[in-house]
Amino acid sequence: MESLAGGDVHMVEADVLLRGGEGGKGEPILAHPPDTDSDITLQEWLALMVDTNKGIKLDFKRSLAVALSVMIW
């Protein structure tokens, strides 16, 4: 991840969507609309970020993504 290598970067922002839509069973992923799929889940990304000294900002694109994301960590 390019943003983790930069020494001048203090914060990393990620857009969070649900894979599978808003049906209540989607998995939180990192993607920016109109994309609806990704190669990394929020849980995988958080596991990478915990080993850095970077702050994070999560930009939730749908309210249901917040509820499902809070249960991850």
C-alpha positions as CSV (number, residue, x, y, z in Angstrom):
1,M,0.0,0.0,0.0
2,E,1.5,3.2,-1.2
3,S,0.2,5.4,1.6
4,L,1.9,3.3,4.3
5,A,5.3,3.8,2.8
6,G,5.2,7.6,2.8
7,G,7.0,9.0,5.8
8,D,5.2,12.4,5.5
9,V,1.7,10.7,5.6
10,H,0.1,10.9,9.0
11,M,-3.5,9.8,8.1
12,V,-5.0,7.3,5.7
13,E,-8.5,7.6,4.5
14,A,-10.7,4.7,3.2
15,D,-14.1,4.6,1.7
16,V,-16.2,1.7,3.2
17,L,-19.0,0.0,1.2
18,L,-20.8,-3.3,1.6
19,R,-20.0,-6.2,-0.7
20,G,-23.4,-7.6,-1.7
21,G,-25.3,-4.4,-1.3
22,E,-27.6,-3.2,1.5
23,G,-29.4,-6.4,2.2
24,G,-28.0,-6.6,5.7
25,K,-25.6,-9.5,4.9
26,G,-22.9,-7.6,3.1
27,E,-19.3,-7.6,4.1
28,P,-17.6,-4.2,4.7
29,I,-15.0,-3.6,1.9
30,L,-12.8,-0.7,0.8
31,A,-14.3,0.7,-2.4
32,H,-15.5,4.0,-3.9
33,P,-18.8,4.2,-5.6
34,P,-19.7,3.3,-8.3
35,D,-17.5,0.2,-7.5
36,T,-19.3,-2.4,-5.5
37,D,-16.5,-4.9,-5.0
38,S,-12.9,-4.8,-3.9
39,D,-9.8,-6.9,-3.4
40,I,-9.6,-6.0,0.3
41,T,-12.1,-6.1,3.1
42,L,-12.2,-3.6,5.9
43,Q,-11.1,-6.3,8.3
44,E,-8.0,-7.0,6.3
45,W,-7.2,-3.4,5.9
46,L,-7.6,-2.7,9.6
47,A,-5.2,-5.6,10.3
48,L,-2.6,-3.9,8.1
49,M,-3.1,-0.5,9.7
50,V,-2.8,-1.7,13.3
51,D,0.9,-2.3,12.7
52,T,1.6,1.3,11.5
53,N,1.8,4.6,13.2
54,K,-0.8,6.1,10.8
55,G,-4.1,7.5,11.9
56,I,-7.2,6.4,9.9
57,K,-10.3,8.0,8.7
58,L,-13.2,5.8,7.5
59,D,-15.7,7.3,5.1
60,F,-18.8,5.2,5.3
61,K,-20.9,5.4,2.1
62,R,-24.0,3.8,3.5
63,S,-25.3,3.8,7.1
64,L,-25.6,0.0,7.2
65,A,-21.9,-0.2,6.5
66,V,-21.3,1.5,9.9
67,A,-23.3,-1.0,11.9
68,L,-21.6,-4.0,10.2
69,S,-18.1,-2.4,10.5
70,V,-18.4,-1.7,14.2
71,M,-18.8,-5.4,14.9
72,I,-15.5,-6.3,13.2
73,W,-12.9,-4.9,15.6
